[in-house]
Amino acid sequence: MSEYKVRDAARLLGVSDDTIRRWIDDGSLESRRDGGRIWVDGKSVASLAIRLAEGKADHDGAVSTRNEFAGIVTRIQMDGVMAQVDLQCGIYRVVSLISAEAVKEMELEVGSPATALVKATNVSVRSGVIR
């Protein structure tokens, strides 16, 4: 199960740490406390990322100069040797077709952080920590 620190969830959703805490308090995000630290549920963040992006077609046109889009896995559909991985990267939904083996090797699951690597007509997925 993927979990995020408050600041990492805030970075993924493009909001402040305080906004994440308010969403936890009002039940919009699931979380747990471990000592003094709050851990936000990855599936809950993925679900909220999709809801926040709906209807937000306006954007400033900014594109990463390296064509890398940090996001969160929102859906995985496995079909034999292939898998469709959906990422929510800010307001953008990115879909990639990769091998089922790659999904297993990267241990991807709904709520996992991932980066979409876009190159011409190809979109790859890299698992990884939020930078």
N, C-alpha and C positions, 0 to 999 in steps of 0.2 A: 504494500500500500504506500503510495507517494504522499508525503506530507511536506509542508513548507513552513519556514519561519514567516512571521508576519511581513517582514520587509521584502522577502522573496515573492510572496503572493501579491504584494502591492506592486512590485515591479512587473510581474506578469500581466496584471490587470490594468496597469497604467494609472494607478491611484496612489494616494498617500497611505502611510501606515495607519493613521487615525481612521481613515475610511474603512480599511479592513477590519479594524477593531469594532467600529460601529456596525458593520455588516455581521460580524460574529455576534454582537449583542442583540441585534434584531432578528437573528436566525437565518440570514441570507447565506451565511457560510458556516459549515460545520468545523468544529475545532476541538482540541483537547489541551489540557494544561499538564505540563510535566515540570513540577517544581515551580519556578517563576517564569518559565517559557511557555508561549502559546504555539501550538502546532496546528496549522490549517490543513484540512483534508484535501488531497489533490483532486479527487473526483468532484468535490464541491466547487473548487476553483475552476475546473474545466467547464462545469455546467454554467457557472456564473459568467465565464468568459464568453460563451456562446450567446447567452441572453444579453449581455452588454453590447455585443457587436451587432445584434439584429437592428436593422434600420439605420445604421451609421455608415452610409455609403460615402459621405463627404470625408475627404482626407486631404492633407496638404501635399500629397504626391511624393513624400519623402521615401526614398528607397535606400537601403543599406548599400554602401559603395562596394561591399564584398558580396552582396546578394545573399546574405544570411539573415533569416528571420527567426528570432527566438520566440518560442511559444510553448503551448501545453497540448498534450495529446487529448483529444476529445472523443475519438472513436477509433476502434480497430476492427476490421472485418477480415477474417482469415478464410481462405478458400483454397484448400490444397497447398500448393507450393507458393502461392502469392498472397499478399495481404494489402488491404487498402488502409492507410493510416491518415486520419484527419487531424490536423493541427489548427489551433486558434492562435494566430500570431497577431496580437493587437486586434484591429478591426478586420484583419484578413483571415479567411478560412483557406488553408492550404491542404490539398489532398495529394498524397504520394502513393504510388504502387511500388511496393518493394517485396522482396522475398519473405515468406513466412519465417524462414531461418534467420534472417536479419532481425526481425521483430523479436524472436526468442533470444538471440545473442545479445541484443541491446536491452533486453528485459523491459521492453516498452509495455505500458499499460495505460488505461485511461487515467489521466492526472499526472503522468510523467512529464518532466520538462524535456523538451526536444528542440532542435534547430532545423528549420527547412533550409536546404542549400539549393539555390536555384541557379541553373546553368542552361542557357538557351532553351531547349525544349524539355529539359530534364529537371525533376525536383527530387532531391535525395533527402533523407532524414538522418540526423545524427543525434544520438542520445547525449545528454550532458547536463552539467550543472549550469544554473543561471549565472551569467557573468555580470 
